[in-house]
């Protein structure tokens, strides 16, 4: 007779839910990291453009060049703001996924510890039955040798 945990299917389901939550969290972590990198690249691009723009301003420029530069800076600012919002949303979603993972992890640990306790109880029961059988055999041998 081998040990069979009554709720093995539930434990398997909880393990799969935990793995799924971990995978989702990793996807959002990668998305967040990508968005953060894009944001940093955009900020660097803006800073570089502003340095170039300041150098050009020292020289004489046409009004159209100044207007184009101002429009481009405005465009970069909008892109940066859009990326900041995206990073914030992904950060919030990542935190939600992280909390979900922690909950799933806790559930899975609870079921696993229950399985371990059930296995320990099963082992104790088997050991008691085995000991009772050995005791019974010893008593039978004793009376058999006595007669």
C-alpha positions in Angstrom: 0.0 0.0 0.0 1.6 3.2 -1.1 0.9 6.8 0.1 -1.7 8.6 -1.9 -2.5 12.2 -0.9 -6.3 12.7 -1.2 -5.9 16.2 -2.6 -3.0 15.6 -5.0 -5.0 17.1 -7.9 -5.6 20.3 -6.0 -2.0 20.5 -5.0 -1.0 20.0 -8.7 -3.4 22.7 -9.7 -2.0 25.1 -7.1 1.5 24.4 -8.3 0.5 25.1 -11.9 -1.2 28.3 -10.8 1.9 29.4 -9.0 4.0 28.7 -12.1 1.6 30.6 -14.2 1.6 33.6 -11.9 5.4 33.5 -11.9 5.5 33.4 -15.7 3.0 36.3 -15.9 5.1 38.3 -13.4 8.3 37.6 -15.5 6.5 38.8 -18.7 5.5 42.0 -17.0 9.0 42.4 -15.5 10.5 42.2 -19.1 7.9 44.6 -20.4 8.7 47.0 -17.6 12.4 46.8 -18.1 12.0 47.3 -21.9 9.8 50.4 -21.3 12.3 51.8 -18.7 15.1 51.3 -21.2 13.0 53.1 -23.9 12.3 55.9 -21.5 16.0 56.3 -20.6 17.0 56.2 -24.3 14.3 58.9 -25.1 15.6 61.1 -22.2 19.2 60.7 -23.4 18.0 61.5 -26.9 16.3 64.7 -25.7 19.3 65.8 -23.7 21.6 65.2 -26.6 19.3 67.2 -28.9 19.1 70.0 -26.4 22.9 70.2 -26.2 23.0 70.3 -30.0 20.2 72.9 -30.1 22.0 75.2 -27.6 25.1 75.0 -29.8 23.1 75.9 -32.9 21.4 78.8 -31.0 24.8 80.4 -30.5 25.1 80.6 -34.2 22.5 82.4 -36.2 19.5 80.3 -37.2 16.5 80.8 -39.3 13.1 81.1 -37.7 11.9 78.0 -39.3 14.9 76.0 -37.9 14.0 77.3 -34.4 10.4 76.4 -34.9 11.2 72.9 -36.1 13.6 72.4 -33.1 10.9 73.6 -30.7 8.3 71.3 -32.3 10.8 68.4 -32.1 11.5 69.1 -28.4 7.8 69.3 -27.7 7.4 65.9 -29.5 10.2 64.4 -27.4 8.5 65.7 -24.2 5.2 64.1 -25.2 7.0 60.8 -26.0 8.8 60.9 -22.7 5.6 61.6 -20.8 3.9 58.7 -22.7 6.7 56.4 -21.8 6.6 57.5 -18.1 2.9 56.7 -18.0 3.6 53.3 -19.6 6.3 52.6 -17.1 4.1 53.5 -14.2 1.2 51.3 -15.5 3.6 48.4 -16.0 5.0 48.9 -12.5 1.5 48.8 -11.0 0.7 45.7 -13.0 4.0 44.1 -12.0 3.2 44.8 -8.4 -0.3 43.2 -8.8 1.3 40.2 -10.4 3.9 40.0 -7.6 1.2 40.1 -5.0 -0.7 37.4 -6.9 2.4 35.3 -7.0 3.0 35.7 -3.3 -0.6 34.6 -2.6 -0.3 31.6 -5.0 3.0 30.7 -3.4 1.5 30.8 0.0 -1.4 28.6 -1.0 0.9 26.1 -2.7 3.1 25.9 0.5 0.0 25.4 2.6 -1.2 22.4 0.5 2.4 21.0 0.4 2.7 21.2 4.1 -0.7 19.5 4.4 0.6 16.8 2.1 3.8 16.4 4.2 1.7 16.1 7.4 -0.5 13.5 5.7 2.5 11.6 4.7 4.0 11.7 8.2 0.6 10.5 9.6 0.6 7.7 7.0 4.2 6.7 7.8 3.3 6.7 11.5 0.3 4.5 10.9 2.3 2.1 8.7 5.0 1.9 11.4 2.5 1.2 14.1 0.8 -1.5 12.0 4.2 -3.0 11.3 5.2 -2.9 15.0 1.8 -4.4 16.0 2.4 -7.2 13.5 5.9 -7.8 14.7 4.7 -7.8 18.3 1.9 -10.3 17.4 4.5 -12.5 15.7 6.8 -12.4 18.7 3.9 -13.4 21.0 3.0 -16.3 18.7 6.7 -17.5 18.6 6.9 -17.2 22.4 3.9 -19.3 23.0 4.9 -21.7 20.2 8.4 -22.3 21.7 6.9 -22.5 25.2 4.7 -25.5 24.2 
